[in-house]
Amino acid sequence: MGSNGLAFSSPPNSSSDSDDALSEALSLRSKARFMDARGNHCEAERLLLRALEIMEPRTPSSDTAVASLWNSLGEVYLHMGRLDDAERWLNKSLDVSVATRDFKEITSTRETLARVSQARSELLKAKALRMLGAPDDMRCSNSGCHRGLLRTTDLRICGGCKGAFYCSSECQRADWERHQKLCRQGIS
């Protein structure tokens, strides 16, 4: 009891509650990425939507953890071929990343948005999205590459479409199955 006779209780969104929610949401995101990598996109979507249900009421929409979930959901929708949904969630994530100046996340999201544009055969737009980070904040076009931020001098451009950038011939070969369907000669 307080000095005025009123009982006080701890706020419903205590730090421990938020930490537990963040931990559960991150665990769900990890499981979702695992499912997505194995082609179970519907289960990945379900897990990410559940993670968002946990996080969004407890966390401001400007939080980078929420933006990361939106980014992951956008990637899943890209894999499902739901390009409008992918673009919507990726743009939400990008807005937060720009506001918080999270350059690694900005670059990652721009690369995924470029892949959405490529899937729509908007190759010039895809290249423009990738080039926004030049010369210092670019990524390898192979989504499996984990090298992070790269300089343009660290990247090779696709000789066919001139719209994809790779850090090595190994990454280019690893991405070829996806990229060959979208690659066009003469885009500069």
Legacy VTK file of the C-alpha trace (Angstrom):
# vtk DataFile Version 3.0
C-alpha trace
ASCII
DATASET POLYDATA
POINTS 188 float
0.000 0.000 0.000
1.098 3.485 -0.795
1.106 6.321 1.734
-2.342 7.387 0.518
-3.845 3.932 1.187
-3.963 2.852 -2.465
-2.559 -0.487 -3.537
-0.026 -0.472 -6.344
0.651 -3.309 -8.704
3.432 -3.672 -11.199
2.593 -2.482 -14.707
1.319 -5.201 -17.055
4.172 -4.644 -19.505
7.064 -5.028 -17.115
10.597 -5.386 -18.372
10.536 -9.123 -17.640
7.319 -9.498 -19.674
8.888 -7.659 -22.591
12.072 -9.723 -22.383
10.064 -12.962 -22.374
7.985 -11.768 -25.325
11.084 -10.770 -27.278
12.706 -14.112 -26.525
9.611 -16.035 -27.668
9.255 -13.909 -30.816
12.926 -14.419 -31.725
12.548 -18.165 -31.196
9.505 -18.184 -33.496
11.417 -16.166 -36.106
14.285 -18.647 -35.964
11.873 -21.563 -36.447
10.180 -19.667 -39.286
13.479 -19.155 -41.101
14.208 -22.862 -40.724
10.795 -23.754 -42.180
11.144 -21.205 -44.990
14.570 -22.567 -45.960
13.022 -26.014 -46.251
10.221 -24.767 -48.485
7.474 -24.840 -45.859
6.497 -21.223 -46.466
2.967 -21.497 -45.039
4.303 -22.680 -41.679
6.968 -19.968 -41.763
4.249 -17.374 -42.394
2.167 -18.727 -39.489
5.136 -18.593 -37.101
6.069 -15.040 -38.111
2.490 -13.793 -37.782
2.389 -15.339 -34.289
5.674 -13.610 -33.417
4.180 -10.307 -34.559
1.054 -10.922 -32.431
3.366 -11.261 -29.436
5.630 -8.296 -30.224
3.430 -5.584 -31.706
1.280 -4.887 -28.605
4.383 -4.668 -26.395
6.768 -2.844 -28.689
6.608 0.452 -30.588
6.330 0.055 -34.358
9.624 1.935 -34.621
11.463 -0.909 -32.843
14.107 -2.697 -34.887
13.024 -6.125 -33.584
9.551 -5.590 -35.067
11.104 -4.303 -38.296
13.219 -7.452 -38.474
10.073 -9.592 -38.181
8.425 -7.557 -40.953
11.522 -8.108 -43.097
11.411 -11.872 -42.492
7.709 -11.950 -43.349
8.428 -10.038 -46.562
11.056 -12.627 -47.504
8.591 -15.474 -46.894
5.986 -13.762 -49.073
8.610 -13.336 -51.796
9.288 -17.084 -51.655
5.524 -17.724 -51.835
5.216 -15.484 -54.895
2.975 -13.037 -53.016
4.884 -10.040 -54.321
2.469 -7.294 -53.214
2.495 -8.632 -49.643
6.283 -8.982 -49.750
6.714 -5.403 -50.923
4.308 -4.032 -48.296
6.087 -5.709 -45.344
9.554 -4.963 -46.696
8.715 -1.270 -47.129
7.433 -1.117 -43.530
10.708 -2.669 -42.382
12.738 -0.301 -44.547
10.987 2.756 -43.079
12.016 1.741 -39.547
15.545 0.802 -40.616
16.018 4.195 -42.273
14.607 6.021 -39.233
16.953 4.139 -36.886
19.890 4.362 -39.318
20.415 0.583 -39.236
22.542 0.385 -42.391
22.932 -3.386 -42.365
19.151 -3.862 -42.210
18.580 -1.115 -44.808
20.924 -2.872 -47.214
19.404 -6.292 -46.568
15.858 -5.004 -47.073
16.796 -3.105 -50.243
18.317 -6.296 -51.668
15.133 -8.243 -50.917
13.017 -5.462 -52.467
15.272 -5.690 -55.527
14.500 -9.406 -55.722
10.775 -8.560 -55.606
11.308 -6.153 -58.516
13.249 -8.821 -60.404
10.427 -11.305 -59.883
8.135 -8.739 -61.531
10.647 -8.376 -64.408
11.337 -4.789 -63.300
15.063 -5.215 -63.822
16.009 -1.539 -64.012
14.160 -0.877 -60.752
15.936 -3.859 -59.161
19.315 -2.499 -60.216
18.421 0.995 -58.968
17.426 -0.402 -55.554
20.719 -2.256 -55.307
22.744 0.788 -56.359
21.166 3.058 -53.716
23.795 1.888 -51.241
26.779 2.445 -53.531
29.617 2.678 -52.972
29.772 1.514 -49.345
26.499 -0.139 -48.332
25.718 -2.921 -50.774
25.044 -6.646 -50.451
25.743 -9.727 -52.477
22.655 -10.691 -54.527
22.926 -14.274 -53.274
20.439 -14.378 -50.397
22.500 -17.160 -48.810
25.590 -14.955 -48.519
26.275 -13.724 -45.004
29.135 -11.329 -45.730
27.021 -8.321 -44.773
27.812 -4.826 -45.991
30.151 -4.659 -48.971
31.702 -1.958 -51.126
31.054 -1.864 -54.854
34.731 -2.676 -55.370
34.133 -5.973 -53.500
31.349 -7.017 -55.882
31.172 -8.352 -59.436
28.258 -7.471 -61.653
26.288 -10.121 -63.552
27.562 -10.144 -67.135
24.099 -10.924 -68.499
21.652 -8.460 -66.980
24.136 -6.116 -65.276
21.603 -5.856 -62.459
22.824 -8.382 -59.878
25.987 -8.084 -57.797
28.019 -10.935 -56.304
30.938 -11.046 -53.883
32.396 -14.193 -55.480
31.944 -16.628 -58.331
30.789 -19.170 -55.703
27.914 -16.891 -54.661
27.027 -16.241 -58.295
26.906 -20.002 -58.988
24.871 -20.624 -55.822
22.314 -17.996 -56.915
22.214 -19.018 -60.584
19.161 -21.305 -60.342
17.080 -18.403 -59.040
18.743 -15.675 -61.077
18.806 -17.370 -64.497
15.005 -17.184 -64.718
15.197 -13.415 -64.316
18.474 -12.566 -66.024
18.192 -10.572 -69.243
20.960 -9.633 -71.631
21.699 -5.967 -72.183
20.247 -4.293 -69.079
22.778 -1.654 -68.109
LINES 1 189
188 0 1 2 3 4 5 6 7 8 9 10 11 12 13 14 15 16 17 18 19 20 21 22 23 24 25 26 27 28 29 30 31 32 33 34 35 36 37 38 39 40 41 42 43 44 45 46 47 48 49 50 51 52 53 54 55 56 57 58 59 60 61 62 63 64 65 66 67 68 69 70 71 72 73 74 75 76 77 78 79 80 81 82 83 84 85 86 87 88 89 90 91 92 93 94 95 96 97 98 99 100 101 102 103 104 105 106 107 108 109 110 111 112 113 114 115 116 117 118 119 120 121 122 123 124 125 126 127 128 129 130 131 132 133 134 135 136 137 138 139 140 141 142 143 144 145 146 147 148 149 150 151 152 153 154 155 156 157 158 159 160 161 162 163 164 165 166 167 168 169 170 171 172 173 174 175 176 177 178 179 180 181 182 183 184 185 186 187
